[in-house]
Amino acid sequence: MLIVRRAFAFLKRDICIDLSYRLRLPAQLASVLITTVLFFFVGKLVGPGQAGVLEQYGGDYFAFVLIGVAFTDYLFVAVNSFGDEIRKGQMLGTLEAMLVTPLSSTAILVYSSLYQFAFTSLRVIVYLLTGVAFFGVHLHVNHVVTLLLVLVLTILSFWGIGLLSAAFVIVFKQKSPISWAIGAMSGLFGGVMFPVELLPAWLKPISALLPITYSLDALRMILLGGAGIGDVYKQIIILFIFTIVLMGVGLIVFQRGMKMARQQGSLLYY
């Protein structure tokens, strides 16, 4: 299929580029291992007083934070990859060559992010395997279809935010603050490091506006609590709404940004 060949071509390009940095893979794996060990010992400080808050996730803080840290990688890749690709193309002078191909600009961004998602998936697997093999984390893998559905909706909703970031880069010729803002808010209010139930009541509405809140909640319930689709259907519906809204807005804003830059003749400048 043509789509598969195109995807493979972009993957091959990015793999060749990445292999030229021989220390990247060992450094990434070392980072994952160090982070996992760090949070294992941090988890020892969390006393049984929080067991009730973590009960629906198995009651283990280390397993809770392991899922949060591992899968949040997808957020940062989705939010940053599109804008980073545009910025890199502007600075290296390769953006024009990509845009004259038969592919749409959106398709180019999606294909260009495939390797980063593949590499991020490897990091997530290493996180989970390290937790299982060395620290006794018990994961439920009997609802794989539900897990994949949540992941797909998560990535698509994050892609919508990524398109907004890419539009900012195209129009303003600098790194988008959208990616930083979403990353910071997700880390603080999205339940990455601690349950959102611990937030003060006046901060919880912020958490409710972030797709990562529902994503991590569903992923933890599936992997740590053995939940099926009937248990996480509310989170899936909300993620689906986020996907429709964010992808729709992101595509419109990105296309308008491209049109504006072409009209001004500033698309290739940085």
Stockholm file with secondary structure:
# STOCKHOLM 1.0

chainA/1-270         MLIVRRAFAFLKRDICIDLSYRLRLPAQLASVLITTVLFFFVGKLVGPGQAGVLEQYGGDYFAFVLIGVAFTDYLFVAVNSFGDEIRKGQMLGTLEAMLVTPLSSTAILVYSSLYQFAFTSLRVIVYLLTGVAFFGVHLHVNHVVTLLLVLVLTILSFWGIGLLSAAFVIVFKQKSPISWAIGAMSGLFGGVMFPVELLPAWLKPISALLPITYSLDALRMILLGGAGIGDVYKQIIILFIFTIVLMGVGLIVFQRGMKMARQQGSLLYY
#=GR chainA/1-270 SS CHHHHHHHHHHHHHHHHHHTSTTHHHHHHHHHHHHHHHHHHHHTTSCGGGHHHHGGGTSCHHHHHHHHHHHHHHHHHHHHHHHHHHHHHHHHTCHHHHHTSSSCHHHHHHHHHHHHHHHHHHHHHHHHHHHHHHHCCCCCCSCHHHHHHHHHHHHHHHHHHHHHHHHHHHHHSSCCHHHHHHHHHHHHHSSSSSCGGGSCTTTHHHHHTCHHHHHHHHHHHHHTTCCCHHHHHHHHHHHHHHHHHHHHHHHHHHHHHHHHHHHHTCTTCC
#=GC SS_cons         CHHHHHHHHHHHHHHHHHHTSTTHHHHHHHHHHHHHHHHHHHHTTSCGGGHHHHGGGTSCHHHHHHHHHHHHHHHHHHHHHHHHHHHHHHHHTCHHHHHTSSSCHHHHHHHHHHHHHHHHHHHHHHHHHHHHHHHCCCCCCSCHHHHHHHHHHHHHHHHHHHHHHHHHHHHHSSCCHHHHHHHHHHHHHSSSSSCGGGSCTTTHHHHHTCHHHHHHHHHHHHHTTCCCHHHHHHHHHHHHHHHHHHHHHHHHHHHHHHHHHHHHTCTTCC
//
